[in-house]
Amino acid sequence: MLAWGVVAALAAACSSLQQGSLAPKGAGAQRQLDLFYVSLWASTAVVLLTLGLLGYALFRRRRDDDEERFRDTRFIVSFGVVIPLVVLLSMMVVTFASLAGEPQRGTMEVQVVAHQFWWEVFYPEQDFTTANEVHIPVGTKVELVLESDDVIHSFWVPELEGKADLVPGRTNRLVLEASEPGTYRGFCAEYCGLQHANMLFLVIAQPEAEFEEWAAAQARPAAVQDSRGEELFEEHACAGCHTIRGTSADGDFAPDLTHFASRETLGAGILPNERGQLAGWVVNSQTIKPGNEMPPITTLEPDELEALVDYLEKLE
Ligand code: CUA
């Protein structure tokens, strides 16, 4: 009973995380799953056949004459050479066919730059930058241009596509396509330092019109009138690293915060974007995500923190 409880709890946890490559929602993940099943069934057949032959070898009666020796040789050649060759070559053909089915180009481009430990996301066509959230229109082949600013990272959204590495000094490409609207969890799949496990992101697949609306809103400068907030942002050195378009804050070291409040998460996918979490992050993100590049801000008075958080929360 207990065991079943544990299995049920695990299954529930897994389904709510939405990151299973066994439940594909995109063409790439589907292709990989098909290939996985072909390999699974082929290797199951090979294992069963091998066990069957082993049983036969154990229990057969030996005669040890010429006829039997000839039969043994034929047996070894067919089951030791011919059949393995046929199986391995067929697997190779199926794998190459699957690889050949991968689209090389998309109809829309998004640039993703990995940093320790967050994702910078740039839409060249609409000319804006966001972070840790990749919005894509459903049913569109989106070509991701992948680069790294420091060490090797890997971009993986199990439900949509296979992994692709982001390597310093190199540009890799990955075509992402979602067949259903939804929010898909992605994460860094290459060990990249202390907070590798907390380098998450979301891929949000939306109907075309909704996506266009989102992109148009993101491309606009911040429309917030809050001189106190802007002043605090400048005074406490936030502006040295972060950009808020439409204000004097133009740092290019940390996530663009122009439409920060429109994002679902905080700290690269690790916290919900809520007021209390945000205040804690601003004061000392090192207690939440040790080793990230944002220093604690020790100069904020309580009322200043309130005002700063108010301001950030208005950046829709
Ligand atoms: Cu970035 Cu692991």
Boltz pocket constraint, residues with backbone or C-beta under 6 A from the ligand:
constraints:
  - pocket:
      binder: B
      contacts: [[A, 114], [A, 115], [A, 117], [A, 152], [A, 153], [A, 154], [A, 188], [A, 189], [A, 190], [A, 191], [A, 192], [A, 193], [A, 195], [A, 196], [A, 197], [A, 199]]
      max_distance: 6.0
